Amino acid sequence: MINQIVEIHTDGGSLGNPGPSAIGVVIKKPDGEIKKYSQKIGKATNNEAEYRAVIFALEKAKLIFGKDKIKQMQFNFYLDSKLVVSQLNGEYKILEKNLQELFCHIWNLKIDFENVKFYYIPREENKEADMLVKKELKS
C-alpha cells in the first residue's frame, strides 16, 4: 500500500549540444522537507543530461529513504523534456544508442522502487531544477 508520495523535479542541460553539461534535482519529501542537488557531468547532450538527472535522483532517493521503504512509496518525477518523458513512459522509441543505455540504467533502478511515474511539465513549472543546472554551468 502506497502511503507517501515523493515529488522529484529533474533537469539537465548543456552548453552546446554536446558540450559541458550539468544536472539539477529537487526532491520534496513527504514531510515537506526539500533537498536540492546539482553537479557538472562533463560533456553530454541535453537529452543525455536529462536522463542522467533522473538516474542521479533515483540513486539519491534510494539512499535517502532506504531500499525497503521505497517499495511502499510513490515517486512522481517532473521533467520539462517532453521527449525524455515520452521515452521513459514507453511512448516513443529510443533510437540513439547512448540514450538506450541510459534508459536501461533507469529501468534497472526502477525495479527497486516499483512505483515511479514520469510527468511532463512546462519549463516555467521546473524553475528550481533549471536554476540549479544554470548555476553549475556558470561556475
Summary of the structure (lengths in Angstrom):
residues: 139
radius of gyration: 14.1
end to end distance: 43.4
largest distance: 44.3
contacts: 462
relative contact order: 0.24
helix: 46%
strand: 32%
